[in-house]
């Protein structure tokens, strides 16, 4: 029992921190639903409510079926709406439990693939992570998405550690199912199986026939799990796709940051202009944009987005690189100040489209209130410790730990960094956190051991 005390302490800490923030948000706001159920959260809330009330995946009764959202998160919400009524706080409380279980899987993977100390440090840092704490109390898909990603990698990692080929089948199937479920929550992982398949082929390069067998099973299970939703879209919209989000994100997330710099205009103005440009192409082809669904609009969005990227490749790459930096350093103070109803100097600060890091920092201090700055300092200190450990782990971790698993963690981080694009939003960092914390834990262990070693030599 003694050996289990550290992880029990970490899991209790994880739960208490998230519950405390949840209660603080409820206390500081008289009507959470009215103040925070807007934007993406409102869309999820409406979809879940309509699933319960009308058995329709639409934004209004008898309205057109939704093309943008995949069904995973609305279905998750609808389970609790069906039982407790349309009460978002119930879903948020469940997310606290879900994220605590995620913290447990961070430990289990680290302990299994690296060492018990690595598992403990990884889970401890995850328990403290400000972004994870913040987003357990938002009606957004991120927390559930991260949970299923971790579940998938937990079983996938057993293929690396396993010695008996007979033990591979069940973990492989479960890993494929869970990555497919994650994709039905957020379709950003639609291409992740390609990365995992390449990893399998390289890892089992000495058994190439067996590797192809594993790849085939993984791919078939993944496609079968996704196929009901894809068939639904094919029947209703004539498009065998998961959602229209990929092309819409291209025109709304990948192009605007560099166009904001080029035009010296705010995000909303640039995005509206790009959409109008796509609408004009539809009208030119004899279509009415107001009568087209998003699958029908997708080719036009893609055409406009690729045209602007092709015209400004250097500017696009520049903002892609800036977005990658923002991905790691975006503090998310706005989320904390909004949810805790704290003093805010202004709400017009937007990190997108700002190419000069020093100017961005100066503007951040100018636009933020003292309370936001203090929150930002605390988050910055946490990230500084995390990334310092990460750097040490990247340098020293390869010497004594499972190299294949470390490569897998790196690939996961790179995948989510690259697919996030130029926006670099703080919440998009969440899926990569458990994987870069692997290196953070190894770096912290190395630093502690070096310190102990020097202390012993001095004595």
Secondary structure, 3 states (H helix, E strand, C coil): CHHHHHHHHHHHHHHHHHHHHHHHHHHHCCCHHHHHCCCHHHHHHHHHHHHHHHCCCECCCCCCECCCCCHHHHHHHHHHHHHHCCCHHHHHHHHHHHHHHHHHHHHHHHHHHCCHHHHHHHHHHHHHCHHHHHHCCCCCCHHHHHHHHHHHHHHHHHHHHCCCHHHHHHHHHHHHHHHHHHHHHCHHHHHHHHHHHHHHHHHCHHHHHHHHHHHHHHHHHHHHHHHHHHHHHHHHHCCCCCCCHHHHHHHHHHCHHHHHHHHCCCHHHHHHHHHHHHHHHHHHCCCCHHHCCHHHHHHHHHHHHHHHHHHCHHHHHHHHHHHHHHHHHCCCHHHHHHHCCCCCCCCCCCCCCCCCHHHHHHHHHHHCCHHHHHHHHHHHHHHHHHHHHHHHHHHHHHHCCCHHHHHHHHHHHHHHHHHHHHHCCHHHHHHHHHHHHHHHHHHHHHHHHHHHHHHHHHC
